[in-house]
Amino acid sequence: MKVALRSAAAGMGRLASPTRGITLMRLLFPIALIEIALWSPLPAGILIGIAALWYIAWQVQKAQCNALALGFDLRGLLRQSWLVGAVVLLASCVLLVAYFSGTFHRLFGLRDPWFAVAAYFVWAFVQEFMLQCFCVPMLRSLVSRVSALLLAGAVFAVAHLPNPNLTLVTFFAGVAFTALYARMKNLYAIALIHAVLGLTLAVSTPDYWFNHLHVGRTFLDHPPAAQMLSTGESAANR
């Protein structure tokens, strides 16, 4: 794991400034853009998010990082297919338990969710690209391996505020995804695992636990059902 994180940081190291402050600013700039995008109304949020992704892709390309070293390797995905298969099997068991316990429900409450499923797979890949190919190498150039691992989880969790339960879960997920990526060095496998687990979480737990995975502005626009019920009861008792 240590060797993998070092190799990932090597490319970004070429972008690192002689001063840690400028390197930190280069890291925080796209993170701030993403947060602004999550809290902005549409379509401004989408445009700001695209700007953040463009900046990150430009920085990764500027570092002259090798595509295979970043994990863009379909043959590597085949080598890691056992792990993806194990995650799919685990997700299937969770879905069965949810179905028989009565907590299974439609994805995001949609009648035809297949477009949302496809979009989520793409979004999971984008998130992992931003985290693993940009944030983690930049963090690794600033702090130790263990600190970079924990900070990667923190960065991933912050992107899921203010959804409290999802923020907590995504901290540990961010740490786990980063550790797995450092070991496997395959972005496709990590993105698939991310997508499968995220979708399973969305459809197998009660709505009020994770509120359809809403984050940022949409979480405030669509409060959890339990919170809405509590607010309604309080108003009725006045």
Buried (B, 14 or more C-beta within 10 A) or exposed (E): EEEBBBBBBBBBBEBBEEEEEEBBEBBEBBBEBBBBBBBBEEEEBEEBBEBBBEBBBEBBEEBEBEEEBBBBBEEBBEEBEEBBEEBBEEBEEBBEEBEEEEBBBEBBEEEEBEEBBEEBBEBBBBBBBBBBBBBBBBBBBBBEBEEBBBBBBBBBBBBBBBBEBBBEBBBEBBBBBBBBBBEBBBBBBBBBBBBBBBBBBBBBBBBBBBBBBBBBBBBEEBBBEEEEEEEEEEEEEE
